[in-house]
Amino acid sequence: MKWVNRLIILEIVLIVLLGPLVLCDPEHRSDVAARSDAPGRFLRLSDGVTHFELNGPQSAPLVVLVPGLATPYFVWDFTRDDLLAAGYRVLRYDLYGRGYSDRPEGVTHDVELYDRQLVELIDAVGAAGPVHVIGLSMGGVISIHFADRRPERVRSMSLIAPAGFPLEIPAIARFARLPVIGDYFIHAFGHGQFMSRLGRNMYDQSLLPAYKEKFMPQMQIKGTKAALLSSLRHMPLGASRPVYERVMQRGAISLQIPMQIPMQILWGVEDRVIPYSVGEEMRAALPNAKFHTVENAGHIPHWERPASVRAKLLKFLKDH
């Protein structure tokens, strides 16, 4: 629809021209100041401080929860509770640039950074043996690269609406990726754009106010928008299909063990961030992965329909 694209372009031109008249950057807190009333624990890794939470019996199997592009670890609240109730040990954390983790300066927020953060964190908490990994959206990309490089460290993998397969990029995101002008746009209007698009994550809009309330604090921390922009530019969000296929085909080849990493994929039918059609494409490309549809749910079905997702996750973990 050409008129829609023209309208978007006109809107972009207007906000760029009028930006200096309305600019009010809500990023006013430092990482250190924000942590004064934060829950969880903090650990200094090679690229900075990581905010994390580790609960459950030390002898229990470890489940690692990998978040997506923009949301801190609170997105796993219900999943964490379900896993703990089932007797698992649960590790969840904030990616660099999100939540209460550091916003390291001069660092590219790419798959290398997040892979390094995940490996160092798992090592630091003393995980013995392979772990169960559950990744959401961009966390699916992080998880699949982790499994590709270290298959012997993954006991099973559950992915919720994972990124990585090609998809149409919204005009606003394409514009933000432009050099110089994209930086200006995100600095001036990124807060409003990210907050206004939160509703796209869920089908049940009655859940949005509580979600926004938990999301807001990180947007007050200096460097958040820059980190999100860096990930939009440098993460292989639509270019990781070969990695998914390689992991499913190869298994733990580095140990010469003829086995595949057990994988399941869960997708909300009403997903407006990564459409369900992408999930169907992934399902066809990865026939050995279990695929589950979650009705009446959007991009974060484990938040909207926790009971439905809980049953699927726990059965899969028990089987493996």
N, C-alpha and C positions, 0 to 999 in steps of 0.2 A: 504494500500500500504506500505509493509514493508520497501522498499528502501527509501521512503520519511521519515519514522520515523528514519531510520538509519542515513539519511543525517542530520536531525535535531539534533540527538544525537551527531554526529560528530561536527556539528557547535557549539553546546553548549560546548563540551569539548575544542575546539580550543579557543573560546572566554574566557573561564575561565582560561586557561593556559596563554593566551596572554594578558589578561585584564590589569595586572599591567603595561604593556608596553605602553598601549594606554589610560589609565584612565585619564579622564578630566571631573570632575563633574561640570555641569553648575549651580547647586544649590549654589548660592553665596549671595542671598539677604535674609534679614530677613523679617518677616511679617510686622513689623512696617515700614521699609524702602520702601517696595513695595506699601504700602498704601498711600504714599505721593502724588501720582498722580492717585489714583484709583477713579472711579466714585462711586455713591451709598452712603450708610450709614453704620454705624458700631454700634453694640450693644454687650455689654458684657453679656454673659449667663453663666451658672454654669460651663461649660467646656471650656470656652474661648470666644474670640470675634468672632461674626458672621457678615459677610458682606452681606448686603441685600439691596433691593430696594422696596419701597412701593409707588404706584401711584394710582390715581383714586379717585372718590368721596368717602368721608368717609361713606356716607349712602348707597353706592352701595354694592351688594353682593361681598364677597371676594373670589378671586380665588388664590390658593396657588400653585406655580410651583415648583416641586421637581426634582432636576437634577439627572443625572446618575452617574456612577462610577467615571469618570475622568474629565468631562467637567464642567467648571464654569457656572455661570448663564447666560452668553451670549448666550448659546444654546437656550434660550427662547426669543431672541430679537424680532423675527417676531411675535411669539405668544403673547408676551406682548403688542406689538403695536396693534394687532387685538383685543385683549380683552379690552384695554383701549378705542379704537375707538367705541366699542360696549357698553360702559358705565359701565364696571366692575371695581372694585378695585382689583389691582393685586399685589401680594407679591411674589418675587423671591429672592433666596439667594444662597450662596455658602455653600456646605457641609464643615464640618471641614476637613482640609487637602487639600482643593481645592480653586482655585481662591484666594481671599484676606481674607478668614476666617483663624482663627488660626490653627496651627499644634500643638495641645497640646501634650506635651511629656508624655510618660508612659501611654497613653490611647489606649485601643483597639478600632479600628474602626469597630464596630459591629452594629447590629440593635438597641441595647440599646442606644448607643451614638447618633445615628441619629434620633431615635424616641424622645429622650429627647431634642435634638436641635430643632426639628420641633415643639414640644409642647410648649417649652419655647418661641420660636419666635412668634408663633401665639398668645400666651397669652400676650406677651410684646407689640404687636402692637394693642392690644385692640379689637380683633375680637369679635363681638357680634353674638352669634348664630353659627349654623353649617356653614362650608365653602365648597366650591368646591375645589377638589384636582385634580391636573394633574401631573402625575408622569412619568418620562422617565427611561426606562431600570432598573438600580438598584433603581432608585427613585420609581419604581413600588413596589419593595419589602418594601421600607420604608413606602410608602403610605398604602399598604395593612395591614401592622402591626399596623399602626396608626388607621386605620378603625376597625381592629379586637379588639383593646383595648378600643377605644372610638367611637363606631358607632354613638352615638348621636351628635358627632361633625362634621360629614361628610354629606353634602347635596347631593353631587354626586361625582363620581370618574371617571376620564378619564385616561387611561393608554396607553402609547405609547411604543410598543415593550418591555413590562415589563419582567424583570428577575423573577426568582423564581421557574420555572418548570425545571426538569432535562434536561441537555444538555451536549453535549460532550465538555470537557475542552481542549483547545489547549495545545500541548506539552510544549510550552514555559511557559504557565501559571501554568501547573502542576509542572514544574521544579522550578519556582519561589516560589512555596508554600513550598518547602522543607526547613526544619530548617537549619540555619547557611549558607549553600551554596546558598540558595535562597536570603538571605539578601545581601550576597556579590554580587550576580548576579544583583540584582536590583540596588544596589549602583553603580556598575561599568557600567552597560549597560542599566539600566532601561530607561534613557532618550531617547536613540536611539530606544529602543523597543516601547515605548509609542508613540513617534513621527512617527515612520515608520508604525504603525498600524492605524493611524488616517484615512487613506484612506478607511479602511474597513467600516467606518461609513456611507459612502454615495455611491450612485449609480452614480451620476453625478460628475465625478472627476474634472470638471472645477470649482466646488465650493470649492475644497480643499484648495487652497492657502489662501483665505480669512479666512477660518476656522482655519487653522494652525496659521495664524498671531494673531488671538485672543486667541488661546490656549497656545501659547508659553510663555507669561509672568509668568504664574503660575509655569512653570517648572524651573524657576530660583529661586524660593523661597525654602529655606531650609526646609526639612521635607516632601516635596510633594511625592516623590517616596516611602518613608517609609509609608505614610498614604495610598497610593494606594495599596501597598503590604498588609498592615494590613486588608484592606477591602476585597481583594482577598482571604485572609486566613479565615476571620471571618464572613463575611456577608453570609447569607443563600441564595446565588444567584441561587442555583439549588435545594433548599430544602424547599421552601415555599408554595408548592402546597396545603397542608392541610389548610394553613391559607387562601388562596384564596377561597377554597371551603367552609370553615367555615363562612367567611364573607358573601358569596352569599346565603348560606343556612339559616343563623341565622338572618341577618338584625339587627335592633336595639333592640335586646332582652333585653339589660340592662334596657331599659325604658318600657319593656313589650308592645312594639308597634309592631304589626305583619306586618312589612314592610322590604323590602330589600333596601340596599344602591344601588341606580341606578349606573350602571357601563357600560362604553364602552371601547373597546380596539381597538387601531389602529395599523396596522402593514404594513411596507413596504415590498413588494413582494421580493425585491432584498436584503433583510437584510443578511449581512454576519457576523454579531456579534452574534445575536440570530436569527437563521434561521426561516423563515416563517413557516416551518414545526412545530416548537415549538408553534407558534401562533395558528396553526390549532388544535394542541393538547389542548391548553388552551381553544379554542373555544368550543371544544367538552366537556371539563370538566366543563365549566361555561356557560351552555346554556341560562341562563337568562341575560347574558351580551350581549350588542350589539357589533358586531365585524365588523370592517371596513378595507377593503384592500386598500392600497395606491399604485397605480401602479408607476413604474419607480422611486422607492425610496428605500433607504436602511434603516439603523438603526435609522436615525433621519429624518423621513419624514416631520416633521413640519418645518425643516430647508430647505429641498430640494424642497418640494411641499407645501409651506405655504398656497396657495389659496385653495387647495384641503382639507387640514387639517382644515383650518379656518372654512370652511362651516360646517364640521362635528362637530367641537367643539362648535361653537356658537349655532347650532340647539339643541344639547344635553343640553347645559347649559340653554337655553331658555325653554326647555321642563321641566326642573327640578328647 
